[in-house]
Amino acid sequence: MTEFAKRARAEGLVDVAYTETDSPVGRLLLAATPRGLVRVAFERDQRDELLEDLAERLSPRVLEAPAELDEVRRELDEYFTGRRREFDLRLDWSLTTGDFRRRILERTARIPYGETASYRDVATAAGNERAVRAAGTALGRNPIPIVVPCHRVLHTGGALGGYGGGPDAKRFLLDLESGRPRYSSISSPS
């Protein structure tokens, strides 16, 4: 952590800490508040727009402070190397709007490693079996992908469906969890 970041943290001037980290599914932007992990964003998302969104929706006191996210990076590294099946991170749901969307994401967070559910399954578990499209919208706006494993939600019949990190990232994560990863990362065949 830079001296500026240390001083800002010590003086209570940081409400959102962020960093970037490399992963097999590309570079990830990670952000946390004192309440927990609030954002995981894929490389395809625009970094400056993400930071502006955090500043507008949470607090203008956003600072790059990698040490604040050491635990998140460690757990993600363990996940990507197959040594972690569950995350033990505190989550900040501040970027999730609406009760139904929150129920969808909380239900999705309980899908076990290596298993999948359908959009209808999560809609039903959230209290409205007919809200399949709303479930898809909630999952598409998941601010904490990978940790809240929306990649484990598929169309009825097993088709992949959409994913914020793209279809290659979704396939990679599902293959990783099934024990048969096809690639060492989504960008380079093994």
C-alpha positions as CSV (number, residue, x, y, z in Angstrom):
1,M,0.0,0.0,0.0
2,T,1.4,3.4,-0.9
3,E,2.0,6.0,1.8
4,F,-0.9,8.0,0.5
5,A,-3.2,5.0,0.7
6,K,-2.0,4.2,4.2
7,R,-2.6,7.7,5.4
8,A,-6.0,7.9,3.7
9,R,-7.0,4.6,5.3
10,A,-5.7,5.7,8.7
11,E,-7.6,9.0,8.5
12,G,-10.8,7.3,7.4
13,L,-10.8,8.8,4.0
14,V,-11.3,5.6,2.0
15,D,-14.8,4.1,1.6
16,V,-14.0,1.8,-1.4
17,A,-10.6,0.1,-1.9
18,Y,-9.8,-1.5,-5.2
19,T,-7.1,-3.3,-7.0
20,E,-6.6,-5.4,-10.2
21,T,-5.4,-8.9,-10.4
22,D,-4.6,-11.4,-13.1
23,S,-6.6,-14.6,-13.4
24,P,-7.1,-17.5,-15.9
25,V,-10.3,-15.6,-17.1
26,G,-8.4,-12.4,-17.6
27,R,-7.6,-9.4,-15.5
28,L,-10.2,-8.7,-12.7
29,L,-10.9,-5.5,-10.9
30,L,-11.8,-6.1,-7.3
31,A,-13.4,-3.6,-4.9
32,A,-14.3,-3.7,-1.3
33,T,-15.9,-1.5,1.4
34,P,-15.5,-2.0,5.1
35,R,-18.6,-4.2,4.9
36,G,-17.0,-6.6,2.4
37,L,-16.3,-7.4,-1.2
38,V,-18.6,-5.3,-3.3
39,R,-17.4,-5.7,-6.9
40,V,-15.6,-8.2,-9.2
41,A,-15.4,-7.0,-12.8
42,F,-13.9,-8.6,-15.8
43,E,-11.3,-7.1,-18.1
44,R,-14.0,-6.5,-20.8
45,D,-15.6,-4.0,-18.5
46,Q,-14.2,-0.4,-18.8
47,R,-12.1,0.3,-15.7
48,D,-12.7,4.0,-15.6
49,E,-16.5,3.5,-16.0
50,L,-16.4,1.0,-13.2
51,L,-14.5,3.3,-10.8
52,E,-16.9,6.2,-11.7
53,D,-19.9,3.9,-11.0
54,L,-18.4,2.9,-7.6
55,A,-17.8,6.6,-6.8
56,E,-21.4,7.6,-7.8
57,R,-23.2,4.7,-6.2
58,L,-21.1,4.1,-3.0
59,S,-18.8,7.0,-2.2
60,P,-16.5,9.4,-4.0
61,R,-13.7,8.2,-1.7
62,V,-12.4,5.4,-3.9
63,L,-8.7,4.5,-3.7
64,E,-6.4,1.9,-5.2
65,A,-5.3,0.0,-2.1
66,P,-4.2,-3.6,-3.0
67,A,-3.4,-4.6,0.5
68,E,-7.1,-4.2,1.5
69,L,-7.9,-6.9,-1.0
70,D,-5.2,-9.4,-0.2
71,E,-7.6,-12.0,1.3
72,V,-9.9,-11.7,-1.8
73,R,-6.9,-12.3,-4.1
74,R,-5.6,-15.2,-2.0
75,E,-9.0,-16.9,-2.1
76,L,-9.4,-16.4,-5.8
77,D,-5.9,-17.8,-6.4
78,E,-6.8,-20.9,-4.4
79,Y,-10.1,-21.2,-6.3
80,F,-8.4,-21.0,-9.7
81,T,-5.8,-23.6,-8.6
82,G,-8.5,-26.0,-7.4
83,R,-7.6,-25.7,-3.7
84,R,-10.8,-23.8,-2.7
85,R,-14.4,-24.8,-3.3
86,E,-16.1,-22.1,-1.2
87,F,-15.3,-18.5,-0.5
88,D,-15.1,-17.3,3.0
89,L,-15.4,-13.6,2.2
90,R,-17.7,-11.0,3.7
91,L,-19.9,-9.6,0.9
92,D,-21.3,-6.1,0.6
93,W,-24.6,-6.3,-1.4
94,S,-24.8,-2.5,-1.8
95,L,-24.7,-2.7,-5.6
96,T,-27.6,-5.1,-5.7
97,T,-30.9,-3.3,-6.0
98,G,-34.3,-4.8,-5.3
99,D,-35.4,-7.6,-3.0
100,F,-36.0,-10.2,-5.8
101,R,-32.6,-9.6,-7.3
102,R,-30.9,-10.0,-4.0
103,R,-32.8,-13.2,-3.3
104,I,-31.7,-14.5,-6.7
105,L,-28.1,-13.7,-6.0
106,E,-28.2,-15.1,-2.5
107,R,-29.7,-18.3,-3.8
108,T,-27.1,-18.5,-6.5
109,A,-24.4,-18.1,-3.9
110,R,-25.6,-21.4,-2.4
111,I,-25.2,-23.5,-5.5
112,P,-22.5,-26.0,-4.6
113,Y,-19.1,-26.1,-6.4
114,G,-19.3,-28.3,-9.4
115,E,-23.1,-28.2,-9.6
116,T,-25.4,-26.2,-11.8
117,A,-29.0,-24.9,-11.6
118,S,-31.3,-23.5,-14.2
119,Y,-32.6,-20.0,-14.4
120,R,-36.1,-21.4,-13.5
121,D,-34.5,-23.2,-10.4
122,V,-33.1,-20.0,-9.0
123,A,-36.3,-18.0,-9.8
124,T,-38.4,-20.7,-8.0
125,A,-36.0,-20.7,-5.0
126,A,-36.3,-16.9,-4.9
127,G,-40.0,-17.1,-4.7
128,N,-41.3,-16.7,-8.2
129,E,-41.0,-19.7,-10.6
130,R,-42.4,-17.6,-13.5
131,A,-39.8,-14.9,-13.2
132,V,-37.2,-16.7,-15.3
133,R,-36.3,-13.6,-17.3
134,A,-36.1,-11.4,-14.2
135,A,-33.7,-14.1,-12.8
136,G,-31.6,-13.8,-15.9
137,T,-31.5,-10.0,-15.5
138,A,-30.5,-10.3,-11.9
139,L,-27.7,-12.7,-12.8
140,G,-26.6,-10.5,-15.7
141,R,-26.2,-7.6,-13.2
142,N,-24.4,-9.7,-10.6
143,P,-21.7,-7.3,-9.2
144,I,-19.7,-10.1,-7.6
145,P,-19.3,-12.8,-10.2
146,I,-17.1,-15.9,-9.5
147,V,-17.6,-15.4,-5.8
148,V,-21.4,-15.3,-6.3
149,P,-21.2,-18.1,-8.9
150,C,-23.7,-17.0,-11.6
151,H,-21.6,-19.1,-14.0
152,R,-23.3,-22.1,-12.4
153,V,-26.7,-21.1,-13.8
154,L,-27.7,-22.5,-17.1
155,H,-30.7,-22.6,-19.4
156,T,-33.1,-25.4,-18.9
157,G,-31.7,-28.2,-21.0
158,G,-28.1,-27.3,-20.2
159,A,-27.3,-24.5,-22.7
160,L,-24.8,-22.0,-21.3
161,G,-26.8,-18.8,-21.4
162,G,-25.1,-15.4,-21.0
163,Y,-22.2,-14.4,-18.8
164,G,-20.6,-11.1,-18.0
165,G,-17.2,-12.5,-18.5
166,G,-18.2,-14.0,-21.9
167,P,-19.0,-17.5,-22.9
168,D,-15.4,-18.7,-22.9
169,A,-15.0,-17.6,-19.2
170,K,-18.2,-19.3,-18.3
171,R,-17.0,-22.6,-20.0
172,F,-13.7,-22.3,-18.3
173,L,-15.2,-21.9,-14.8
174,L,-17.6,-24.8,-15.3
175,D,-14.8,-27.0,-16.6
176,L,-12.5,-26.0,-13.7
177,E,-15.2,-27.0,-11.2
178,S,-16.0,-30.2,-13.0
179,G,-12.4,-31.3,-12.7
180,R,-11.7,-31.3,-16.4
181,P,-10.4,-27.8,-17.4
182,R,-9.8,-27.7,-21.1
183,Y,-7.5,-24.7,-20.9
184,S,-5.0,-23.3,-18.5
185,S,-6.7,-19.9,-19.1
186,I,-9.3,-18.7,-21.5
187,S,-6.7,-17.1,-23.7
188,S,-4.3,-19.9,-24.2
189,P,-4.9,-23.6,-25.0
190,S,-2.9,-26.1,-22.9
